[in-house]
Amino acid sequence: MMAEPELVIAHSTDEYLGGGKLDPRIDFIAGTLGGMAGIICGQPIDTVKVRMQTSGAMQRYTGTWNALATIIREEKVRGLFKGLNAPLIGQASLNGMVFATYSHLVQLQLAHKNDEATINQMLLAGAGSGLVASLVATPTELIKIRQQLMYTSAATPSATRVGLDIFRKHGIRGLYRGLTITALRECSYGVYFATYEGLCRFLKPRSPIREEGVYHASEAREPSLSWTRLVFAGGIAGVVSWIIIFPVDTIKSRIQSIETFSSSSSSSSKSLSIISSRSTIAAVVESYRELGMRGLCAGMTPTVLRAFPVNMVTFFVYEAVISICGGRTK
């Protein structure tokens, strides 16, 4: 019996969810608005996650729900939205840029423009788009984390003020503290896109149109893979990518949360000094030595809870904007 041909997803620079051609400008706008919606939806849980990941969380909170209740009790509901402006300004547009960069990097790997991309090519393109994204994500994440770690019910300094303060003290290098570890985390976009495409394959009907033994996603998805399934696939992809990369995110939060250190010779101070050093590898080793794998996964529960709805909302708004703008053409 002949082996079945490899199932690949058709992908080109102007083909996106649900098939059809998409104006790159509309793609960017839709991705940006989708990113904004997702950030607003997930910010409260993100604040809990950051608090759980950083030093002192074990003494201050007993768990995810205790952290959530404590923040609301001590800092009111607005305490859950600390650091919102920085990602809204930087990371929302980043969402549109990631999709555009990913598509371009996929195309660069193809021998011919209309060739179909394999999952491995999508993994590489997604990781590449993450590396590009880290140039924007690093300073915005740094500012957001500094705001989220202000344990007070008083008004939080603006993102601009926090950013300028970091720049005055440490220069441009200060704003890019944690760039290497952030770039490593952002490489999880490869897992994200590969998981998303794999789920789209699984969810589409078993009788797609064939041409020379290759399934064409743009033809197979359009009449049968509804936007609800696409949104579901996006939500699951977000959960999977976060679970895989979460320990790296914990180390990133620790590196970016530390600014000044005591000259004390205590083990805690020594640990912080190593984490604050220029060597990312040293910070990774010390974080693992101090926390263990269980400690590196602290805050995973709120992150997983956040990932699914955030990605669903992101894709829902993305599709809605494209539909309103009439962005797709045959």
N, C-alpha and C positions, 0 to 999 in steps of 0.2 A: 504493500500500500504506500502511495506517495505521501510524503510529509506535507502537512498543511503549510502554506506560505506564511512567513512572518507577518504578524499584524502590526502595522505602523500607522501613525497618525499623520495625516497630511497637515502641513503647516507652512505658511509663508508669511512674509512681512505684513501683508495686508489681510490676513485671515485670522479671525478670532472666534470667540465663543459663538456657537450656533451657526457658523459658516457665513459666507458672504464677504464682501470687501468693506473695509473700514477706513475712513479718513484718519490718518495719524493724529491730526489735531483733535478730532472728536475722541479718539482713543485716549489721548493724554488728559483731556478734560474729564472724561468719564472715569478714568482711573484715579484722578485727583479727588473728585467728589466722592467716589467710592471709598477712597482712603480716609477722607475727612469723616465720613459717616462711621466707618469702622473704628477710628480712633476715639470718637466721642462715645460710642457704644462700649468700648473696652477700657476706657481710662480708669474707672473706679477699681476694677479688678487688677489693672496694671499697677496702680498705686499700692494695693495690698501685696502684690507679688514683689515689688521692689523693697518694701518694708521687710518682708519675710526673708529676702535674700541677703540683706546687709547686716553688718555687725550690730549686736545688741538685740536682734529680733527675738532670740530665744528667751531673753530675760524680760522682754516687754510684752510679748504675745505668746499664748499657748497653742495657737493654731490659726488656720485661715479665717474661720468664722469669728474667732475672738479678736483677730486683728481688724476685721471689717467693723465689728461692733465697737471696738475701742476707738477707732478713727472717727466714726460717726459721733460717738459720745463726747470725745475730747475736742474734735476739730470741726464738728458739724458735717453735713453732707458735702459742703464745698471742699472739705479736706480730701475727699476722694478724687477731686478733679484738679489737684495741684499738679503743675507741670503740663497742663493741657495745651497752652499756647505754643510752646516750642514744637511739639510734633505736628500740630495743626499747620504751622507755618512751613516747617521743613519736610516732614515725613508724608504729608498728604500728597504733595506734588511728587514726592519720591515714588509713590505707588504707581502713578502714571508713567514715570520715567523707567521704572523696573520693567513694566510690560513692553515698552518700546525697545529698551535695550535688549531684553530677552529675545524678542522677535528678530532683531537685527543680528544678534549673535548666532541664532539658529540658522539664519540665512547664510551667514559667512561659512558655515560648515558644510553647506550643500554644494555638490559639484555643479548642479544646474538649478536655476531659480525655482522650477516647479517640482523638484524632487521632494520626497516625503522625509520628514525628520524621524529619527529613531529616538527611543527613550534615552539612550546614552547621550545623544546630541542635546536633548532637552536638559539632562542633568548638567552638562557642561555649560550650556547657555544660561541656565538658571543660576548656577554658581558664579558665572561671570557677571551677570546683572547684579548679583549681590555684592560683588567686589566694588562695582561702580557705585552702588547704593550706599556703601559704607562711608564714602566721602561726605555724604550729606547726613547720614544717620548718626555718625559719631558725635559731632557737636550738638545736634538736637537731642540725642539721648542723654548726653552728659548734662545739659542744662535741665532737662526734664527730671533726671534722677536727683540732682541737687535740690530742685524745688520740692520733690516728693518727700525728701528726707528732712524737711523743716517741720519738726514736731511742735506745732503751735496752731492755735485757732485764729491767730491774727492773720491779716491779709498777707499773702505770699508775694514776695518781690516778683516783678514781671520777668518774663523770659529774657527780654532785652537787657534789663538791669543785671540779671544774673550772668548773662553772657558777657557783658561789658566788664563786669567785676572779674571774671575769670581771665579775660583778655588782658586787663590792666596788670594783674598779678603774675600771669604766666605766659602771656603772649599767645600767638596762634598755636603753638605747640600745646598749650594748656587746653585749648578748645578741642584738640584732637587727641586728648588723653584716652587711651584704650582703643586706638585705631586698629591695631593688629587683631585684637580679640573680637572687636566689632565686625571686622571683615570676615573673620572665621565664622562668626555667627550668621552673618548675612549670606554666606555660601549655602545655607539651608534652603534658599530659594530654588536650588537645584532639586532638592527632595520635594519641595512644594509643587513645582510644575510637573515633575515626573509622576507624583502621586495623583495629581489632578487629572492628567492625561490618561493615566491607567484606569482611574475610576470612570472617566468618560467612555473608555473602551468597554468596560464591564457593564455600564448602564445602558449602552445603546443596544438596539435590537440585534438578534442573531442572524439576520438576513440582509446585511448591508450590500450596497452596490459594489460590484467588483470590476476591476479592469486590470488584466494581466496579473491576477493573483494578489493585488494590493487593495486594501480597503482605503477609501478616501473619506476622511473624517468630515470634510466640508460638505460632502454629499450625504453621508450616512447620518450625521447629527441633525442636519437642518430640519427634516420632516419628522424626526422621531425623538430626539433628545431634548426634552423641554427645558426651559430656563430654570424650573424648580430643581431638576436633576443636576444641572450645572452648578446651581447655588449649593446644593447638598455636597457635590464633589469638592467645591471650594472650601466648605466648612471642614470636611474630613481631612483634606490636604493640609489645612492650617494646623489641625490637631496633631497630625503625624509629624510634620516638620518641627513643631515645637517640642514634642516629646523627645525627639532624637537630639536636638541641639540644646536642650534646656540647661544641662550642667555648664556649658560654655557661657550661656547667658548669665548664670549666677556669678561666674568669675568676672564677667564684664561689669556687672553691677557693682561688685566689690571694688574693682579697680577704679571705676569712675566715681565712686562715692567718697573716696579718700582724698583729702586735700592737705591737711597738716597733721603732724605727728609729734607725739611726746618724746622727749629724749630718755624717757624711762627705759630701764633694761628689762622690764617685764616681758614674759613670753608673748603677751598680747601685742605689746608695742613692737617687738621684733617681727611678729607675724605681719603687722600692718606695714612695717618698713619694707619687707620683702615684696609684699603685694604692690606697694607703691613704686617699686624699682622699675627701671627701664625694660627689664627682661620679662616678656610675657610668659615664657616657659617657667621662670622662677615663680611667678605669680600663680600659675596653674598648679605647679607642684606644691607650693605652700598652702594654697586653698584646699587642695585634696588632703594634704597631711593634717590640716587643722579641722576640716569639716567631715571628710570622708564622703563617699558617694551619696549617702543619705542626706548629709548636710548640703551638698551641691544641688540636690533635688528639692530643697526647701522652697516652697512657693509654687511647686508644679501644679498643685490642685487648682488654685485660682487661674493659672495660665491656661490649663486645659479647658476649664470652664469658660474662659474668655475667648479662646481661639475659635471655637466653633461658631458662636453667634457673630463674632466680629467679621470673620471671613464670609459668612452668609450675607450679612448686611452689606459688606463691601461689594460682593458680586451682584447683589440685588440692585443696589444703586447704580453700579456700572452698567448693567443691562438696561435699567430704566432710562438712564441718560441717553444711551445709544438709541433706544427705541424712540424717545422723544425727539432726538435730533435727526432721526432718519438716517443714521450713519451707515447702515449696511446696504449695499447694492449687490445685485446678482452679477 
